[in-house]
Amino acid sequence: MAATGLAAMARPAFAQGDLLPSWNDGPTKRAILDFIARTTQAGGRDWVPVPERIACFDNDGTLWTEQPVYFQIAFAFDRVKALAPRHPEWRTQEPFRSILADDRATLATLGEKGFLEVMAATHTGLTTEAFGKAVLDWLATARHPRFNRPYTDLVYQPMLELLALLRAHQFKTYIVSGGGIEFMRPWTERVYGIPPEQVVGSSGVTRYELRPDGTPVLVKDPKVMFIDDGPGKAVGINQFIGRRPVFAFGNSDGDQQMLEWTAAGSGARFMGLVHHTDGVREYAYDRPSLVGQLDKAWNEALRRGWTIVDMKNDWKVIYPFELK
């Protein structure tokens, strides 16, 4: 994969003295460094024991780009096109007709029900191993429509540095995302340094099946089991991690409850939002956006004094390829 070794790109900075070299100096960077210093200083008032150093990050729009559509949806759309010869009925059946015709106006109105229908049609019946391979094959060949680069090239260099810095201070880093858990797990360790067992996401029902040759497999069914978005993020953290985070980062209203859940704990807490303000190097959007809307969570962050990253002004570079 083009992203091989991306997580390692953050590490050399530590030896150079700047712990977050892709972040501009200012209140945002100071708030992050101050929190890490206070919570890891033994004997300090805000010291956090190592087992409690849990840091949770949203993925789409927080660790990598999410525009013009969530990347898992782009994957599902490409799956529709690849499977279309086996399904001639899709030429007239929505939402498949709009995908095959690249009817973006209709696609923009699909909503959650339509997208779930697409994912069910393109994911159902695959074993978890086959699905993981399909994801990796797609990531190796698909290109982002604007940047013409592999999707895994569009991870945020400043966040790679932050993940590495937290782990260097014995924080355990988790992804808590509304994206599909089976979509993320095949590549998050290679790209972010976050192993699959530390990925919490939305999931569908899988069933155990013993094949005629005696091989046991897990097969994906069309039913949704858990939606890890909005209030579901707090539920997922409790259910799958079992500890309340002391550090959490998101970028949209779907992350609001995760940040509230983090803030409600005792002791030092860090809550952060990435505000997409750079339409030249990435995308600029917030309240009216259909993808990654930041409205209510932004209001709450302002009211409660959470840290808001201004992408245009706080990040020297956005993507790792800018460093080459």
N, C-alpha and C positions, 0 to 999 in steps of 0.2 A: 504493500500500500504506500501511496505517496506520503502518508502521514507517519510512516515508521520513524520513531525516534523524536516525534514532536515534543513529547513530554520532557525529554532530556534537554531540550533547547533552553529551558528555564534555569538549569542548574549552574552553568558557569558563572552567572552573574553574582552568586554569593561570594565567590573568591575575589571579585572585583570591587567589593565594598558596597555597591548599591543593591539592596535586597529586592527591589522591584524596578529594574532599569527601564522598563517600557512604560512606566507611570511617570507623568509629570509631577514635580514637586508641588505640593499644595495641600489643602485641608483633607482631601479624600485619601491621598496616600498616607498622610500623617495619622489619620484616624485608624487605618488598617495596621500600620506598623506599631502604633501606640497600643492597640488592643492586644496584638500578639505579644508584645514585650511585657505588658502588665499581667497577662494571664499565664505566662510561662516563667515568671520570676519566682523562684522558690522562696517562700516566706513572705511574699508580697501580699497586700490586702486583697488583690483580685486574682491570686493564683488559682488555677484550675488543675486539679489532679489529672494525670495523663489519661486514665480511662474515660474521663468526662469530656475530653477535647474532641468533640464531634462537630464537624463542619459540613453543611449540606448546601449543594449547589443545584439550581435548576440547570437544564441543558440548553434548550432552544432559546436563543436570544441572550443567554447568560454566559455560556461557554463557547458557543458557535453561532453563526448567523442563522436567522430563521426566515428571512425574506427571499423571494417573494411569496413562497409557501413553505410550511414546515417540511424539512427534508424527508421525513418519513412519508409524507403525502406524495412528494415527487417520486420516491421509490415505488409507492403503490401505483401511481399513474403509469410509470414505465412498465410495471408488471402487467397492467391492463393491456398496454400496447403489445407486449410480448406474447400474452395469452390470447389475444383477440382472434387469431386464426382458428382456435378451438371453439370460439364462442361467436358464431355469426350473428346471434340474436343481439349482441351488444351494439351492433351498428344502429339500432333503433331504440334501444333500451337505456333510459337514464339511470344513473349518471354516466354510464359507460360511453354513450354516444357523444356527450360533451367532451370527454377525455380524448377520445379518438379523433374528434374534429378540432381539438384544441380551442373549444368554445369557452374562452376565459370569462366572459360575462356570465354565462350560466354556471360555470364552476364556482364563481365567487359567491353564489347564492346557495350552494349545496348544504352548508351547515353540518353539524356533527353527525346527523343521521346519514347523510349522503356519504360522508367520508368513511363512516363505520361500515357502510355497505360495500364500499370499494375495498376496504382492507379485509373484510370478511371474504369477499370473492377472490382476492388475490393471495391470501395467506392460509385459508382453510385447507386442510388435508395434507399440508406439509409436515414432515417431522421437524422437531426443533433443530436438529442438525442440518437438514436440508434448507430450512429457512435461514439459519445463520450463514450458510454458504451463499445463499442467494443475496443476502445483505452485503457480504464481503465482495462478491463478484460485481454487484452494482456499484459499490463505493470505489472499486478499482477502475471502473470504466466511465461512469456518469460524470458529467461536468455541469457546474453551476451556470445558469443561462446568462448571467451578467459577467461573471469573472472568468468564465471558461477554464475553471480549475476544478480538481476533485473536491467534493464537498468537505472532506476532512482537511483540506488546506485552509478552510474558512473557520478555524478555531481561533480564539482570541489569545494572542501572545501575552497580554497583561494578565489574563486569568490563568494561563499555564504557569506563569511565574508565581502567582498567588497560591495556586495549588501546591506547587513545589515548596514554597516558603512555609506554608502551614504544616506540611508533612515533615519538613526539616525541624519543626518545633513540636513534633509528636502529636499533631492533630491527625485524626482519621477522617479522610475526605470521602464524602458520599455524593452521588448524583440522586436527586429526587425530582423526577421529571414527569410531565404529562405524556411524554412519548412512550412508545412501546418498549417494554423491558427486553423483549427478545430482539428488537431492532438495535438497541444500544449495546447490549452485553458483548457481542462479538468483537467490538473495536475500542471500547472505552479504555481498556488497560493500555493498549498500544498508543493511543492518542493522548489520553489525560493522565495515565498512571493510576487509574481507578479500576480495580479488579471487578469482575462481574458480580461477585457477591456483595459489593458495595454500591450496586445500582438498584434503585427503587424506581419503578415506573408502572405505567398502565399495563394490564395484562389480560389476555384472553384465556379461555378454558383450554386446558390440554388434557388429553386422556392417555392412559397407559395402554399399549397394544403389544402383543407378542406375535411377531411375524412367523410365517410358516417354517422358516429356517431356524426358529428359536431365538431370534434377535429381539430384545425388548426395545421399544421406541416410545417416544412421547409425540402425539399427533395433535396439531392445532385444530381446534373446533371453532365454529363461527361465533360462539357466545362470548360476551364481555364478562370478565370476572371482577376487575377492579379498575377504576379510573383514578389515576394518581394526579389529580389536578384540583385546584381550589381547596376546599376543605379536605378533600381526599389526601392532600399532601401531609397534613398533620396526622391523619389516620395512618397513612403509610409509614411515616417515621416511627410512630408508636408501635405499629404492628411488625415492621420488618427490621428496624434498628434497635428499638427498645430503650433508647436514651434520647432525651431532648437535646437538640443541638445547642451549642453556645455561639455558633457562628453560622449565618445563613445568607445566601445571595440569590436573588432572582432578578426579573426584569419586567414582570407584567402583573396584571390583576390576578392571574392564576397562581401567583406566588404569595399573595397577601396573607393567606392563612398560615402558610409555612413560617413566614416572618413573625406573625402574631404569636404563633406557638413557641417560637424561639424566644421572643421578647418576654413571654410570660414566666420564664424560669427565673430562679434566684441567681444572684451574683452577676458578674460582668457578662454582657451579651453584645453581639455585633449583628446588626441587620443591614443589608445592603441591597440596593437596586441599581441595575445598569440602565441608564437612560440613553436611548439611541438618538443622538443629536448630530451625527456626522453623515450627511447625505452625499458627501463627496467620496470619502473612503469606504463607507458602508451604506447605511440607510438612516434616514431621520423619520421617526414616527413616535407617537405616544397615544393620546386620548382617542382619536377617531379610527385607529388602525384596526383592520379585521384580523390581522396576525400580530400577536404579542401586544394587545392593547394595554396601555399603562394609563389608568385613570384613577380608580378608587385607591389602588395601592400607592400611587404617587401622592394623593391627598393625605393619606395616613402617614406616609413617610415624612412629609413636610410637617405634619402636626406633631409627630412623635420624635422628630429629630434623628431619624435613621439616615444612614449615609447613602447619598445618591451620586453615582458615578456619571459625570458628564463626559460621554465618550469623546466628543470633539476636543474638549479642553483637558481632560485628565489622562488620555492615552497618547503617548508619543507615536506608537505604531499600533495597528490593530491586528494584523495577521503575521504569522511567522515568516512568510515569504518576503515581507517588506525588509527583513533584516539581511537578506542575501544581496 
